[in-house]
Amino acid sequence: MKFLALKLAFAFVFIYQISFAQTGGQLSLPPEKVQWFRDAKFGMFIHWGLYSMLEGSYNGHTLPDASLKNGRSWYAEWIWQRLEVPDQVYKDLATQFNPVNFDADEWIREAKNTGMRYFVITAKHHDGFALWDTKVSDFKITNSPFKRDVIAELVAACRKYGIKYGFYYSHWQDWECPGGAVPFWRPTVDDAEFEKYWQQKSLPQVKELLNMFDPDLLWFDTWNEKSHITDARRDELIALVRANSSKCLINGRISYENPGDNIDFLEMNDNRYPENILTRPWQTPATMKHSWGWHAKDYNWKPAAQMLGFLVGNTSKGGNYLLNIGPKPDGTFPAPAIRRLREMGAWLYVNGEAVFGASFVPVKLSPEQGIYLTQKNENGKNYLFISISKPSEKIELPIGTNSSRIMNAHVLETNQPIVISQSDRHVELTVPAALFNKDCSIVVIKAEIEKFLDFDIN
């Protein structure tokens, strides 16, 4: 065993050195390679796989289920472990998976029409089932009755519609493969066993995804729990990505406890929204309801206006919003999801200028004000965007003429002029109450300013 461990250690050093040399000694991408992500702001996340077939329920139990020790989660993609589905019963789902109504073009067209700029799908979630024709494992979609390579079809659709794309890959947990990590309530996997999984499945499949599909980003998943992803394994995986792609971004949940300096963007925890501006690129992965995977009895759909608030709020703090859809087992989007996507798309059709390509304004505002600020330069002119989520006829901002004078302002959607009064200490805008409808739509005001706001008010 000691000899095997020594061989593996030497192998790691050899792979790492080659990978590091091939990237010119760089384990992080230059800022210009990350700029598209900063500008994109809004992406579609997809959780879809064998778990979708069970729809959140099994053998008389439905998530969440307090009668089971570990069944208190809504997350339907965890059903194998949470509802104690027998291993062989779950694995046999692969012999039944046949999403006959799946249409890659339809999915990506929906994302495009919503205004989303990038797309991420669970190429392999914790259950270990691959949605592409992997040569590393037989537990894959092309061995199901469906037989088609879903990832290949989605990549083609993303390229057709000009959407950046990436893959969620569960590099740590894998419940089907011996040696893959399992939930904390299961017997712990020995580190030597995990290393075998790491070298024989995890790393080879990541390399396969890079070489077969040339993704724009990879979404790895750990959380605030001890994992097998040591700093050495984290760096080995980063080096592998860099050696096989000059553009692929890497997220911070490659190692939640210690992402290091060589990732390309920070990943917040699920549905978590920072209170303060973060200057490093970041995003929030978020759900439309409680579950990520399809759960037929999870009726907790968030309204479109609330999710737009999250999008605008993240944009105002320098971050992105990655909004999840859990497709149904037949391959279609749920009707409530489509409705919300289209409502958000309609708002972005007229207000997207305040979101896409916009940067944060380093001015501290109270969250209770319901005001979000962004700014951008267009054709040599500087603009301030004021997004207002709570009806108010008077908006006062701590921006005075010493900061940047506002020359004019209007409602972005209608071009209706806005009355401005400003002093050395603040600016006040009069907003017609009629702009706020019963749905409390977010009103955006576009103001031409002399210069970018680059100061910080305490």
BELSUL-V859424 format. One record per backbone hydrogen bond with DSSP energy under -1.0 kcal/mol. CO is the residue of the C=O (numbers start at 1). NH is the residue of the N-H. Records with the same first field share a line. If there is no record, write none. Layout:
BEGIN
CO=NH / NH
END
This chain:
BEGIN
1=5
2=6
3=7
4=8
5=9
6=10
7=11
8=12
9=13
10=14
11=15
12=16
13=17
14=18
15=19
16=20
17=21
18=22
19=23
20=25
21=24
23=26
30=33
31=34
34=38
35=39
36=40
37=41
39=357
40=42
41=321
42=117
43=323
44=120
45=325
46=122
49=52
50=53
54=57
55=296
56=63
58=61
61=58
65=68
68=71
71=65
75=78
76=79
78=82
79=83
80=85
86=90
87=91
88=92
90=93
91=94
92=95
93=96 / 97
97=146
98=100
99=102
103=107
104=108
105=109
106=110
107=111
108=112
109=113
110=114
111=116
117=164
118=44
119=166
120=46
121=123 / 168
123=131
124=170
125=128
126=175
130=141
131=151
132=134
138=140
139=130
140=143
141=144 / 147
148=150
149=153
150=154
151=155
152=156
153=157
154=158
155=159
156=160
157=161
158=163
164=119
165=216
166=121
167=219
168=123 / 124
169=171
172=181
177=180
181=174
183=186
190=194
191=195
192=196
193=197
194=198
195=199
196=200
197=201 / 202
198=203
201=205
202=206
203=207
204=208
205=209
206=210
207=211
208=212
209=213
210=214
216=249
217=167
218=251
219=169
223=225
228=230
230=234
231=235
232=236
233=237
234=238
235=239
236=240
237=241
238=242
239=243
240=244
241=245
249=218
250=264 / 265
251=254
252=255
265=252
266=283
269=272
281=266
282=320
283=268
284=322
285=271
286=324
288=302
295=298
299=301
303=307
304=308
305=309
306=310
307=311
308=312
309=313
310=314
311=315
312=316
314=317 / 319
315=318
317=278
320=284
321=43
322=286
323=45
325=47
328=331
330=101
332=328
334=338
335=339
336=340
337=341
338=342
339=343
340=344
341=345
342=346
343=347
344=348
345=349
347=351
348=352
351=354
352=355 / 356
355=358
359=375
361=363
366=369
367=370
370=389
372=387
374=385
375=359
376=383
378=381
381=378
382=449
383=376
384=447
385=374
386=445
387=372
388=443
393=431
395=429
397=399 / 427
400=403 / 404
405=450
408=448
409=418
410=446
411=415
416=411
419=430
421=428
423=401
426=423
427=397
428=421
429=395
432=435
433=436
437=440
443=388
444=412
445=386
446=410
447=384
448=407
END
